[in-house]
Amino acid sequence: MKRFLLTICALTLIHTFGLSQEDLDLSYYLPEGTTYDPSIPKPAEVIGHEVGQWHVTHDKLVQYMLALAEASDRIQIEDRGKTFEDRPILLLKITAPENHQRLDAIRMEHLGLTEAGASSLNPEEMPVVIYQGFSIHGNEPSGANAGLAYAYYLAAAQGPAIETKLKDMVILMDPSFNPDGLQRFAYWANSNRSMHLNPDENDREYHEIWPGGRTNHYWFDMNRDWLPVQLPESRARIKTFHDWYPNILTDHHEMGTNSTFFFQPGEPSRVHPLTPGRNQELTAEIGTYHVKALDGIGSLYYSEEDYDDYYYGKGSTFPDVNGSIGILFEQASSRGHIQESENGILAFPFTIRNQFVTAVSTMDAAWNMRAKLLDYQREFFTEMRNSKGKTAGGIIFGDSKDGARAWHLAEILQRHRIRFHELGSDTEIDGKKFQKGYSYVVPLDQKNPKLIKAMFEKRTTFTDSIFYDISAWTFPLAFNLDYAETARLPETGPAITELNPRQGTVDQASDYAYLFEWHEYYTPKLLNAILEKGLRAKVAKEQFQLGGTSYDYGTVMVPVQGQSLSSEEMHTLLSGLAHESGVSIHGVKTGKTIGIDLGSREFDPINLPKVGLLVGDGIRSYDAGEIWHLFDTRYEMKITKIDTDYLDRADLSKYTDIIIPGFRGGGISESMANKLKKWVSEGGTLIAYRNTAQWLDKHEMLKLEFRKDTLKAENISFEQRGDFQGAQVTGGAIFEARTDRSHPINYGYKNENIFLFRNTNIYLEPDSESYNNPIQYTTAPLQSGYISEENAELISGSVPLKIGRTGRGRVVLFTDNTNFRAFWYGTNKLLMNAIFFGHIM
């Protein structure tokens, strides 16, 4: 009764009077009956406000964690690197003081459970390891704010109960999975907070401006990068994961304001087949501790609904293919300090408390289930070692024209501690040619073949037709690489322990011209750097041979004469650029070739692009951020982010290209549309994505014929309507298309097929003139993932690309994202081709 009255009192004060340190006390969160070490600072003593009174900014969160580590002998702190905005990526290692004296020995013994010889270890005598992470989405802040109270509890709580548990466990605590996003949202919530808290859902406090605080600096969803590992925050946490192999990993999120609290297990029919059944049993048993904890404070909750355990790129699912247990928590969000909801007034401190009690219940579950969890981990890896017949052979992948894409896939393998080798000699498997120096071999007979299968497999049959996230992510298809599974490994070199960056060269100095093919991934970076130096360059629209070398469509020529640099200066410059980009450049002494000569009209000049990217209201921030990231971090090309808020006032004449990422709706007025249409007609290239298709068609900027779904809901009950509609969603699958390699949009691709990611249901009829369909889906294009039967018929033979002229300019439309989540390396060049070669399409 005392606890209940304290809760009612606290929420009444919050609702009626706003917050002060006197109104809200740390005891609201902490378990009753526990004493605390007075030498350990409370959060308010360091950050200047009580937990939940304000949204903690990342700098204050760091300040408090450093203060705890200084004051407590239970905590070691590690700075694992920096975010894009230069914020520290911290990890707290929390255990009993005596364990810190042998922490690395504990870690090595724990890793022994995953290795041969694990049978000699006794789980009854080993500490359990849990990894608890908070607020990977920055505008889901109750987790990171709960981390303040939870870290204090772990550092300061006294008594046999907590001290015994800490002797038997190591807690890896990540106080903020997404520092940049957390900082952005805290600023928004605090700067719009009234002194007298207003729960009206229409208040500005609860409606962030674009792009919101969910994402990191480049507007990526950080909770989709656990498997691709493309971002600095992800690289830090994946290193921690593989350094420790925690038994439980928790991921604290938020959901809609009118919800309650969710914990896993999720939908039983939506678990990836590679996840062992025992994993879900243990997940359910851990859930019983959350039930007890939430019942104890009167909080509503649910489980086994809504959320799935399918995509291994999520924090709560990635552990499941690595012998660990991933747990997702979803708390109804106040999205500020206090908000109306259908469950009554939802106060920020209440959301924090639910996250706090489930962090503690996770700790309780880990301690009580310690032997089970450790034994499960040992069994997971032992089973794979004992089934070597099933894991014989391996996978080979590469591209004989592009070493960089294969290198970057190998880089992901290395981050996941997957063993791989460079191909020992050229070989051919299943009609695919693999070249030494451009290919890698991954044996399946190693520590975790399940993780390898999760990355490389193609899957097209499913027990459920609804997915919380994508249904396919087959890495060699995402990288558009040749690959094959083989029962017998080809000749290989030793395992690669250090993956050195690829470097290019200029084979010889020339007084005539330099040539490089467009195949390598970083050729756009090289070409842009050349053009930025004021040098002239041209692109070959036909194939030719020179000096015994064959040159493909899209080969770039840089003539020596008539340039702003001398031949010696050009050689020095190109040598440096080749080295940085990993692209090989050939110096030639003559313009006479077999095919088009170097002075032919079939070489078209290339202009330095100046690119604008529409951002702001109405634009999908994920899509825009992926493009920004591609230009800024990979190709080192300047891109101007033009907000829809001031598009009407912007001078567009300076831009050669403008990109419109996918729409979320609204954002671009009629006057803006007319302005863009005029700009195109005067010679600009407009590059648009996804559901911008309907907008282009409406404004007569591109003539499109859509294939429509005629499916009707027959014999579907009201209860079944959600599943019926959900089954028609193409949430993320991979499809094969044929290409016309002579078309500029396909320059740099050596194969006549390409693998495309798709998560829309936009299906376009092909043009009657075949040469206007440079990319067209095959008749049965599905390679991996889920698509309904109805949509499979619509996509067959349709086109994912349309190019049209408007006046002197062009419009290029992609029905789907070519830059998905930074790891879809295989189609990045389609955008670059539209940028550099749009004028000749």
Secondary structure by P-SEA (a helix, b strand, c coil): caaaaaaaaaaaaaaccccccccccccccccccccccccccccccccccccccccccaaaaaaaaaaaaaccccbbbbbcccccccccbbbbbbccccccccaaaaaaaaaccccccccccccccbbbbbbbbccccccccaaaaaaaaaaaaaaccccaaaaaaaaabbbbccccccaaaaaaaaaaaaaacccccccccccccccccccccccccccccccccccccccaaaaaaaaaaaaccccbbbbbbcccccccccccccccccccccccaaaaaaaaaaaaaaaaaaaaaccccccccccccccccccccccccccbbbbbbbcccccccccccccccccaaaaaaaaaaaaaaaaaaaaaaaaaaaaaaaaaaaaaaaacccccbbbbbbbcccaaaaaaaaaaaaaacbbbbcccccccccccccccccbbbbbcccccaaaaaaaccccccccccccccccccccccccbbbbbbbcccccccccccccccbbbbcccccccbbbbbccccaaaaaaaaaaaabbbbbbbcccccccccccccbbbbbbcccccccaaaaaaaaaaaaaaacbbbbbbcccccccccccccccccccccbbbbbbcccccaaaaaaaaaaacccccbbbbbcccccccccccccccbbbbcccccccccaaaaaaaaaaaaabbbbbbcccaaaaaaaaccbbbbbbbbccccccccccaaaaaaaaaccccbbbbbcccccccccccccccbbbbbbcccbbbbbccccccccccccccccccccccaaaaaaacccccbbbbbccccbbbbbccccccccccccccaaaaaaacccccc
